[in-house]
Amino acid sequence: MYPLVYIARHGQTQWNAERRLQGQADTDINALGREQATHNGRRLTEFVRNPADFDFVSSPMRRTRETMEAMRAAMGLDPFAYRTDPPLVELSFGDWQGFTFAELEARHPGSTKARRFAKWDFQPPGDGAESYQMLLERVKPWFDALDRQTVCVTHGGVMRCLFRFVAGVSKQEAASLEIPQDRLLRLEGRSLEWL
């Protein structure tokens, strides 16, 4: 059973807008991403009555830190009074980071076909590349260890893993979920709810 956790995906980056595989490339949020982060921070004020009761934690990547800082500013809090934790980083796309699927296909025809058929378990080429299953095995212990109310800013892949190990959705469904950047996900007990 999980304590109350509000989870936000980082705001949009230019690579998101271009549908580039970001993975662990360290990118910044764009103007829309800052608006999304501010919106999520304002929305959090409806649910987080006493911020001192919550642990605020972010992936250490720039786009998540920028999002957390904008959210905390919108809540009227010190933007920098939060911590980061490495297990929350996005999965690595290895050699595919920075490319669109169209670009990958143009360079290596047929190279993305295997991922379409088994997206959850597919591991891209390159050192350190991860499948969603590998990411789940990295992030589940972090969530299982939570012992207090938390506000967390992380990545789409991590949130897909939550739907897999908390809600039990199928591999195919979890891998294909759209993860909005302008909404909050509430985790409590064994329940997940978009706000």
C-alpha positions as MATLAB code, in Angstrom:
seq = 'MYPLVYIARHGQTQWNAERRLQGQADTDINALGREQATHNGRRLTEFVRNPADFDFVSSPMRRTRETMEAMRAAMGLDPFAYRTDPPLVELSFGDWQGFTFAELEARHPGSTKARRFAKWDFQPPGDGAESYQMLLERVKPWFDALDRQTVCVTHGGVMRCLFRFVAGVSKQEAASLEIPQDRLLRLEGRSLEWL';
ca = [
       0.000    0.000    0.000;
       1.363    3.374   -1.018;
       1.113    6.671    0.869;
      -0.493    9.643   -0.856;
       1.707   10.702   -3.785;
       1.058   13.391   -6.399;
       3.075   12.714   -9.532;
       3.681   15.108  -12.420;
       5.422   14.496  -15.692;
       7.894   17.205  -16.666;
       6.595   20.003  -18.884;
       6.952   19.824  -22.634;
      10.407   20.123  -24.191;
      11.209   21.001  -27.778;
      12.160   17.358  -28.308;
       8.698   16.320  -27.076;
       7.171   18.711  -29.607;
       9.344   17.198  -32.361;
       8.608   13.632  -31.148;
      12.297   12.939  -30.580;
      13.340   10.135  -28.263;
      14.707   11.933  -25.215;
      15.422    9.215  -22.733;
      18.330   10.387  -20.612;
      19.353   13.276  -22.869;
      19.288   16.349  -20.627;
      16.891   18.796  -22.276;
      15.060   21.922  -21.059;
      11.341   22.586  -20.939;
       9.973   25.086  -23.456;
       7.458   27.932  -22.993;
       4.488   25.556  -23.112;
       6.292   23.294  -20.648;
       6.648   26.177  -18.201;
       2.915   26.923  -18.539;
       2.109   23.261  -17.887;
       4.350   23.178  -14.823;
       2.811   26.372  -13.434;
      -0.672   24.967  -14.069;
       0.203   21.761  -12.204;
       1.628   23.753   -9.299;
      -1.545   25.836   -9.025;
      -3.604   22.652   -9.196;
      -1.537   21.125   -6.389;
      -2.556   23.943   -4.056;
      -6.091   22.487   -4.192;
      -4.850   19.199   -2.734;
      -1.722   19.975   -0.688;
      -2.982   22.012    2.243;
       0.182   21.778    4.334;
       3.267   21.439    2.115;
       5.463   20.753    5.165;
       3.742   17.366    5.430;
       5.065   16.375    1.985;
       8.438   15.294    0.652;
       9.112   17.051   -2.677;
      11.370   14.984   -4.937;
      12.333   15.152   -8.597;
      14.305   13.209  -11.139;
      17.710   14.942  -11.350;
      17.287   15.761  -15.054;
      17.009   19.436  -16.049;
      13.501   19.170  -17.465;
      12.129   17.646  -14.262;
      13.989   20.062  -11.997;
      12.730   23.043  -14.014;
       9.212   21.635  -13.738;
       9.465   21.111   -9.983;
      10.824   24.637   -9.490;
       7.991   26.176  -11.528;
       5.420   24.085   -9.644;
       6.789   25.085   -6.251;
       6.912   28.755   -7.273;
       3.254   28.535   -8.353;
       2.474   27.064   -4.912;
       4.155   30.037   -3.217;
       7.037   27.861   -1.963;
      10.815   28.209   -2.199;
      11.420   26.877   -5.726;
      14.661   25.152   -4.728;
      13.626   23.456   -1.464;
      13.263   19.932   -2.842;
      15.510   16.952   -3.399;
      16.415   14.832   -6.415;
      16.755   11.063   -6.642;
      18.530    9.221   -9.506;
      16.173    6.194   -9.726;
      13.501    8.567  -11.087;
      15.376    9.338  -14.331;
      13.770    8.340  -17.617;
      14.709    5.104  -19.330;
      17.673    5.293  -21.655;
      17.071    4.948  -25.384;
      20.782    4.265  -25.928;
      21.863    4.944  -29.511;
      18.333    6.057  -30.413;
      18.314    9.152  -28.172;
      17.870   12.355  -30.126;
      16.226   10.737  -33.140;
      12.644   10.512  -34.336;
      11.352    7.124  -35.453;
      11.222    8.429  -39.029;
      14.912    9.354  -38.847;
      15.815    5.941  -37.425;
      13.904    4.200  -40.215;
      15.564    6.383  -42.849;
      19.028    5.467  -41.521;
      18.308    1.792  -40.825;
      15.127    0.558  -42.579;
      13.190   -1.912  -40.437;
      15.140   -1.084  -37.275;
      12.090    0.012  -35.276;
       9.814   -2.861  -36.330;
      10.690   -5.089  -33.357;
       9.779   -2.315  -30.920;
       6.321   -1.938  -32.437;
       5.550   -5.604  -31.756;
       6.940   -5.868  -28.225;
       7.309   -2.286  -27.008;
       7.414   -3.087  -23.266;
      10.281   -5.569  -23.457;
      12.204   -4.011  -26.337;
      15.724   -2.791  -25.496;
      17.153   -0.313  -28.034;
      20.758   -0.726  -29.196;
      23.578    1.027  -27.373;
      25.323    1.062  -24.014;
      22.977    1.504  -21.082;
      19.789    1.296  -23.166;
      16.754    0.062  -21.227;
      13.417   -1.578  -21.886;
      10.319   -0.491  -19.961;
      10.640   -3.732  -17.970;
      14.177   -2.768  -16.950;
      12.910    0.685  -15.950;
      10.134   -0.905  -13.871;
      12.708   -2.997  -12.010;
      14.651    0.210  -11.283;
      11.745    2.392  -10.109;
       9.463   -0.067   -8.294;
      11.769   -0.355   -5.247;
      11.820    3.448   -5.010;
       8.017    3.652   -4.873;
       7.803    0.608   -2.576;
      10.098    2.385   -0.087;
       7.955    5.541    0.154;
       6.885    6.118    3.745;
       5.431    9.632    3.662;
       3.228   11.869    1.541;
       5.167   12.955   -1.522;
       5.070   15.267   -4.530;
       7.138   13.767   -7.323;
       8.178   15.086  -10.748;
       9.380   12.410  -13.115;
       9.041   11.120  -16.683;
       6.498    9.436  -18.920;
       8.268    6.072  -18.787;
       8.258    6.016  -14.989;
       4.546    6.831  -14.964;
       3.834    4.027  -17.450;
       5.592    1.681  -15.034;
       3.268    2.830  -12.248;
       0.250    1.771  -14.280;
       1.881   -1.624  -14.817;
       2.856   -2.438  -11.212;
       0.144   -0.530   -9.319;
      -2.891   -0.914  -11.579;
      -1.819   -4.141  -13.281;
      -2.472   -2.950  -16.819;
      -1.078   -5.151  -19.586;
       2.405   -4.616  -20.981;
       0.968   -3.485  -24.307;
      -1.419   -0.990  -22.703;
       1.175    0.388  -20.280;
       3.728    0.905  -23.065;
       1.206    2.792  -25.206;
      -0.400    5.027  -22.577;
      -0.510    8.732  -23.333;
       0.994   10.527  -20.334;
      -0.181   14.156  -20.252;
       2.160   16.920  -19.161;
      -0.583   19.200  -17.845;
      -2.262   16.854  -15.346;
      -1.383   15.316  -12.003;
      -1.518   11.617  -11.199;
      -2.628   10.711   -7.685;
      -1.338    7.481   -6.164;
      -2.727    6.259   -2.859;
      -3.006    2.711   -1.561;
      -3.359    0.663   -4.752;
      -5.253    3.352   -6.666;
      -4.160    5.661   -9.481;
      -6.286    8.619  -10.586;
      -5.688   11.454  -13.064;
      -6.581   14.857  -11.640;
];
